[in-house]
Amino acid sequence: MRSIAIVGASLAGTRAAETLRRDGFDGAITIIGDEPHQPYDRPPLSKQVLAGEWQPDRILLSDGAALGDLDVGWRLGHRAVGLDVATRTVTLDSGSPVTADGILIATGARCRELPTGGLDGIHTLRGLDDCLAIRAELEATPRRVVVVGAGFIGAEVAATARGRGLEVTVVEALPVPLGRVLGPEIGTVCAEVHRDHGVDLRLGVGVDGFEGHGRVERVNLGDGTSVDADVVVVGIGVIPNTGWLEGSGLELNDGVVCDETCLAAPGIAAAGDVARWPNRLFGETMRVEHWDNAIEQGQQAVRRLLTADGKAQPYAPVPWFWSDQYDRKIQLAGRVRPDDEVRIVTGSTTERRFAALYGRAGRLVGVLGFNRPRHVMKYRQLVARGAGFEEALAVAAREG
Ligand SMILES: Cc1cc2nc3c(=O)[nH]c(=O)nc-3n(C[C@H](O)[C@H](O)[C@H](O)COP(=O)(O)OP(=O)(O)OC[C@H]3O[C@@H](n4cnc5c(N)ncnc54)[C@H](O)[C@@H]3O)c2cc1C
């Protein structure tokens, strides 16, 4: 293989290009990205950059010299609009084609939106430009912030806005934040953490619509009440960016469907938030929206392009992510469901510092830590080797 085109100037795509060069690949690499920016890291967008503590240059994935050393043909500010699978040709919005021996799809995901009625002041947060627009609004006073959705992004935006001394209301349709991911018990702890910090939580109620004159002034809720708002941030999940692949013949199903080695078709692989693949460690087909996975899968998928069929290893990681909210670092390793058995094995929920193990069908499937990073890493290894739940609980009883 003499040339590889990476679609998405993303975390997965950039780390994949670095991997290729580190591994000694000396063919042509092209990276196509629809954002005008050099590749950057997204986690600080809801944390340090939004808080005003970091400027955008601090989140670049590589400095200029390192990017130059990669010897990549950058096509930034160009959107891919089509893919010919047989010839491995990507068509750009300018009409020009990019043909390569191998293609890595790393186009990530975009935010779900709510109808805004054309009002200003209602945002979603995915990219740097979104972050800077929200930050500029948070810096104007007085500011009442309403966050719609108490998932990880919404929760982080709420925490950051509270850190800036703003009045924050969070509206969440579920009875507890993150209940669908972490289960009701841990979701309740998340709710308490926000209340501890003065967030007005409106749980179990959806948003009916927004009102205002040119700019949002009020958020109307499904129970007939309303919340005054100067700025609204909607964090209700993401949709994988696969629209440009429709009609290509690749299988699309809430992501680009790959085999267990991250291959979507001969010479075409996918990685990061956009990829769906069967993870044999969990016996489950998954799409993972975590920073750590984008890096690891980017590396695996691009190496897959250079590996002969039959010699490729399955990609079977233990997904892992973190979220920073106030002075808590929440980490989750594994694949948990709301109806899993949850056992707090160290610390306590009242002190908001604990580790919890998740078990299903006799197996340890995940570990969650609130300011317990060492425990998360320890039990993550047990998840990786398929340890039983009782075995993990015995380790906890012995070692804490
Ligand atoms: C605000 C925020 C905070 C986060 N915090 C955390 C955290 O604390 N912990 C954690 O584990 N994860 C976090 N994440 C998730 C993590 O950042 C993502 O999982 C990761 O960025 C995914 O990387 P990716 O390479 O798959 O795609 P992305 O980072 O989404 O990049 C995809 C790129 O492809 C571009 N693109 C899309 N379509 C096209 C097209 N047709 N043509 C060309 N280019 C295209 C996009 O514009 C984008 O630049 C956070 C995400 C956000 C948005």
The ligand as an SDF file (V2000), in Angstrom:
LIG
                    3D

 53 58  0  0  0  0  0  0  0  0999 V2000
  -16.8410   19.1000   24.5720 C   0  0  0  0  0  0  0  0  0  0  0  0
  -16.3420   17.6910   24.6130 C   0  0  0  0  0  0  0  0  0  0  0  0
  -15.7520   17.1960   25.7730 C   0  0  0  0  0  0  0  0  0  0  0  0
  -15.3070   15.8700   25.8110 C   0  0  0  0  0  0  0  0  0  0  0  0
  -14.7540   15.3970   26.9630 N   0  0  0  0  0  0  0  0  0  0  0  0
  -14.3340   14.1200   27.0180 C   0  0  0  0  0  0  0  0  0  0  0  0
  -13.7680   13.5920   28.2200 C   0  0  0  0  0  0  0  0  0  0  0  0
  -13.6450   14.2950   29.2250 O   0  0  0  0  0  0  0  0  0  0  0  0
  -13.3680   12.3020   28.2240 N   0  0  0  0  0  0  0  0  0  0  0  0
  -13.4880   11.4860   27.1260 C   0  0  0  0  0  0  0  0  0  0  0  0
  -13.1100   10.3090   27.1830 O   0  0  0  0  0  0  0  0  0  0  0  0
  -14.0140   11.9550   25.9700 N   0  0  0  0  0  0  0  0  0  0  0  0
  -14.4450   13.2470   25.8990 C   0  0  0  0  0  0  0  0  0  0  0  0
  -14.9830   13.7340   24.7420 N   0  0  0  0  0  0  0  0  0  0  0  0
  -15.1330   12.8220   23.5820 C   0  0  0  0  0  0  0  0  0  0  0  0
  -13.8880   12.8000   22.7000 C   0  0  0  0  0  0  0  0  0  0  0  0
  -13.4080   14.0970   22.5050 O   0  0  0  0  0  0  0  0  0  0  0  0
  -14.2680   12.1520   21.3790 C   0  0  0  0  0  0  0  0  0  0  0  0
  -14.5770   10.8110   21.6570 O   0  0  0  0  0  0  0  0  0  0  0  0
  -13.1600   12.2490   20.3460 C   0  0  0  0  0  0  0  0  0  0  0  0
  -12.9020   13.5810   19.9990 O   0  0  0  0  0  0  0  0  0  0  0  0
  -13.5470   11.4700   19.0930 C   0  0  0  0  0  0  0  0  0  0  0  0
  -12.5410   11.6360   18.1520 O   0  0  0  0  0  0  0  0  0  0  0  0
  -12.7650   11.2720   16.6350 P   0  0  0  0  0  0  0  0  0  0  0  0
  -11.3930   11.2900   16.0690 O   0  0  0  0  0  0  0  0  0  0  0  0
  -13.5590   10.0500   16.4850 O   0  0  0  0  0  0  0  0  0  0  0  0
  -13.6670   12.4080   15.9880 O   0  0  0  0  0  0  0  0  0  0  0  0
  -13.8670   13.9540   16.1860 P   0  0  0  0  0  0  0  0  0  0  0  0
  -13.0320   14.4720   17.2910 O   0  0  0  0  0  0  0  0  0  0  0  0
  -15.3460   14.1780   16.2400 O   0  0  0  0  0  0  0  0  0  0  0  0
  -13.3370   14.5590   14.8190 O   0  0  0  0  0  0  0  0  0  0  0  0
  -13.9520   14.2860   13.5900 C   0  0  0  0  0  0  0  0  0  0  0  0
  -13.5470   15.3480   12.6090 C   0  0  0  0  0  0  0  0  0  0  0  0
  -14.0320   15.0080   11.3190 O   0  0  0  0  0  0  0  0  0  0  0  0
  -14.6400   16.1310   10.7330 C   0  0  0  0  0  0  0  0  0  0  0  0
  -15.6140   15.7200    9.7110 N   0  0  0  0  0  0  0  0  0  0  0  0
  -16.8710   15.2640    9.8980 C   0  0  0  0  0  0  0  0  0  0  0  0
  -17.4610   14.9660    8.7120 N   0  0  0  0  0  0  0  0  0  0  0  0
  -16.5400   15.2530    7.7590 C   0  0  0  0  0  0  0  0  0  0  0  0
  -16.5430   15.1590    6.3460 C   0  0  0  0  0  0  0  0  0  0  0  0
  -17.5970   14.6950    5.6570 N   0  0  0  0  0  0  0  0  0  0  0  0
  -15.4350   15.5570    5.6710 N   0  0  0  0  0  0  0  0  0  0  0  0
  -14.3310   16.0100    6.3430 C   0  0  0  0  0  0  0  0  0  0  0  0
  -14.2750   16.1190    7.6770 N   0  0  0  0  0  0  0  0  0  0  0  0
  -15.3600   15.7340    8.3840 C   0  0  0  0  0  0  0  0  0  0  0  0
  -15.2830   16.8310   11.9300 C   0  0  0  0  0  0  0  0  0  0  0  0
  -15.6220   18.1750   11.6600 O   0  0  0  0  0  0  0  0  0  0  0  0
  -14.1570   16.7090   12.9380 C   0  0  0  0  0  0  0  0  0  0  0  0
  -13.1950   17.7040   12.7660 O   0  0  0  0  0  0  0  0  0  0  0  0
  -15.4410   15.0440   24.6620 C   0  0  0  0  0  0  0  0  0  0  0  0
  -16.0320   15.5570   23.4980 C   0  0  0  0  0  0  0  0  0  0  0  0
  -16.4790   16.8670   23.4640 C   0  0  0  0  0  0  0  0  0  0  0  0
  -17.1230   17.3910   22.2050 C   0  0  0  0  0  0  0  0  0  0  0  0
  1  2  1  0
  2  3  1  0
  2 52  2  0
  3  4  2  0
  4  5  1  0
  4 50  1  0
  5  6  2  0
  6  7  1  0
  6 13  1  0
  7  8  2  0
  7  9  1  0
  9 10  1  0
 10 11  2  0
 10 12  1  0
 12 13  2  0
 13 14  1  0
 14 15  1  0
 14 50  1  0
 15 16  1  0
 16 17  1  0
 16 18  1  0
 18 19  1  0
 18 20  1  0
 20 21  1  0
 20 22  1  0
 22 23  1  0
 23 24  1  0
 24 25  2  0
 24 26  1  0
 24 27  1  0
 27 28  1  0
 28 29  2  0
 28 30  1  0
 28 31  1  0
 31 32  1  0
 32 33  1  0
 33 34  1  0
 33 48  1  0
 34 35  1  0
 35 36  1  0
 35 46  1  0
 36 37  1  0
 36 45  1  0
 37 38  2  0
 38 39  1  0
 39 40  1  0
 39 45  2  0
 40 41  1  0
 40 42  2  0
 42 43  1  0
 43 44  2  0
 44 45  1  0
 46 47  1  0
 46 48  1  0
 48 49  1  0
 50 51  2  0
 51 52  1  0
 52 53  1  0
M  END
$$$$
